[in-house]
């Protein structure tokens, strides 16, 4: 596809590779990232849009939900999250952490036993 710019009688032609995809993206309101260069063979100003497809990351699987957090499994890791309000006091925070850590360990052991069977 060739686009002609006419500004004070100066004409510039740009060769756009994958013109239909580029026009569809522009029509939908997206910005395009690419490279603008002079082709060595044709000596034309050429725009090549990058094919930026979003990465499809798998969502983490919830293993166990707890009162103040959760345990999840991703492709490469086990994730343990705990968020306890400050207003419960330090002694309660320590006991909640110990209790939820024990629950998380038991959940991981149960999951391992189920997967082996």
N, C-alpha and C positions, 0 to 999 in steps of 0.2 A: 504494500500500500504506500502510496506517495502522498505526502502532505505538502502543500505549497503555501509558503508564507509570503505575503506581498506587503512590504513595509517600505514606503518611499521608493518604490520601483526596484527594490532589491528582492530577488526571488531566491528562496532557499527550498530545496527539496530534501525530505528526510524519508529514507526507506525504513519502514517499520516491519520487523519480523513478527510473525504470529499476529497479524493485524486484527483478525476477528476477535481473538481473545483479549487483545489490548482494548479494542473498542467496547466490548462487553463490560470489561472492568471499569473503564472510564464512565460508561453510561450508568453503571450502578453506583457511582460516586466514590469509587476507590482511588487511592493514589497508586501510582506505579513507580516501582524502583527498577532501574536497569542501567544499561551502559549505552552511552552515546559515543560513537566513534566513526572514523572515516574508513570505509572498507578498502583494503589494499587492492583488491581485484577490480571492483567497479568504480572506485574513487567517489562513492556516494556517502553522504552523511547517513549513518545507520543507527537506529535505536533498537536495542534488544532488551525486552523486558525480562527480568528475573522471574523464574517460576518459584514463587514463595508459597509453598503449601504448608499449612499449619501442621505442627507435629501432633500426632494422635497419641497422647499419653494415657495409659490405662489408669483408671481411678483406683485408689487404694481400697482394699477390702476391709470392712470393719470386722474385727475379730470379737471384740468385747467393748461394750459401752459401760462406763462406770459413772458414779455420781458426779465426779469432778473432772472426768477426762475420758480417754478411749485408748484402745490398742488397735492398730491397723497394720495390714500387710501390703507392702508395695512389691514391685517386681524384684527389687534387690534388698529391701530392708524390712524390718519390723519397726513400727513407730509407736512410741508410748508418749502420751500427752497428758499433763495434769495441770489444772488451773484451780487454785483454791483461794477463796476470798481472804483478805487480811483480817477481816473483822472476827473470824472464828477464834483467833488466838494462836500462839505459837505451839502450845501443847497439843491442841486439836489438829493443827497442821501436820505435826510430826506423826500423830496417830493415824490421820487420814492417809498420809503418804505411805506409811508402812502397810496399812490395810489394802490400799489400792494396788500397791506393788505386788503384794501377795496374790491378789485377785488376778492381776495381769499375768503373773507367772503361771498360775493355775490354768488360765485361759490358753496360754501358749502350749502348755503341756497337753491339755485336752485336744487342742487342734492337731498337735503332732501325733497323738495316739489315734485320732480319727483318720488322719491321712495315711497312716501306715496300714490300717486294716483294709 
